[in-house]
Amino acid sequence: MVRHGVLPVDVRPDLTPTLWRVVQAETWQSREDALLSVYEKLAAMHNALQLTGPVSTEVEQMWNRPFKVVWADFPELLRAKIEDPAVLTVAERWPVGPVDQFRDLIWPTKNRRVLLRIFDHDE
């Protein structure tokens, strides 16, 4: 059971090396390979938690584009399970959306430092 954002296992050993591969990739193809590995791991972790119905872990071609993805609507599945009105307010205020939102989050220098600390943080 997950309580207050605490996962039953530490996922950093599984995800940190792969996320570093994403950050350090020099081509979109190598970044895509690393991201696909992250997507598959996250989908499998999500399914193991059994918070929602299972999501697909299959890699698929993105329409007629040269990109591959793992289609899993984690946000919508999880949002449907939220019962706390305060948490619902946050979810409505900070909706999941395009990559621009993520870019805006990591662009300020202060935010990048926080993200780097997350990778290096040992408890």
N, C-alpha and C positions, 0 to 999 in steps of 0.2 A: 504494500500500500504506500502511495506517495503522499506525504504530508508537507504542506507549506514549502513546496518547491524542492524538497530533499529527495533525491533519488536513492533507491535502496543500495545502489552500488556506485562507485566512483567511475565515471565515464571518461575522465581525462586520459588515462593510459590508452584507451581505444581511439579517442578522437584527436588528441593533441598532435601527434606526429602527422596525421593526415591533414589536419587543418593547416599546419605549417607548410605542407606540400602545396596546398591551395594558395597560400600567401606568397610563396616563393616561386610559383610557376612563372615561366617566361613566355609561354605560348597559351593561347586559349585552349588548345587541345590537351596540354598537360594539366591545365587548371580544371578542365572538364573531367579528366580521368580522376583527379583527386576529389573533386566535388561529388562525382558519382559514388565513390567509395564512402564518403561522408553520408550521403543521402541513404545509401543502402544500410549503413550501420544505424543511423537514426531511426529509420523505419523499423528495423529489427528490434531496436531498444524500445521503441514505442509499442510495438506489438507485444513484447515480453511483459510490459507493465499492465496490459489488459485494462487500460482506462476506457478505451473505446473499442469498437469493432476493429479488426485488423486492417492495416493499410497495405497497399502493394509495395513490394520491395524490388519489383522488376524494373529494369532499365528500358526506356522506350525512346524512340526517335520523336523529337518535337516537331510535329506536323511535317511539313516538307522542308524544314530547315536542317542545317548540318549539326544541330545540337541534340544531345541526349539528356534525358531527365528521368527522375523517379517521381511519378505522380502520386502524391499523398497529401490530402488536405488536412494536415494536422490541426491548423488553427480552427477550422470550422468544426471538426469532430470534437476537439477539446472545449471549444466555446459552448457547445450544446450541453456539456456536462457541468458548466459553472452554475452554481446555485446562489452563491453569496452576492448580494446586490452591489457591494463595494467593488468586488472583483469584476463584475459585469460592467460597472461604470468605467473602470480602467480599460477593459477590452474594447468598449465602444469609443473611448477617447483616443486610444492608440491602436487603430485597426492595422491588421497585417495587409501589406500592399506591395507596390512595386519596389524594385531594387533601389530606387531613388531614396526611399525612406531609410534603408540601411546605409546608403552612402552618406546621407545627411547625419546619421548617428556617428559614424566613424570619422568623418572629415575633420571635426575640430581636434586639435592636438591633444587637449585634455582627455577626450574620449579614447583616442588611440592608446594613450598610456594606460588607461584602465583596462582596455582589452588585452594589452601585452601582459599586464599583471595577472590577469585571469589565467593565461597560458602558463606562467611561471609560478603560480601560487601552489604551495604545498601546505597541506594541513596535517 
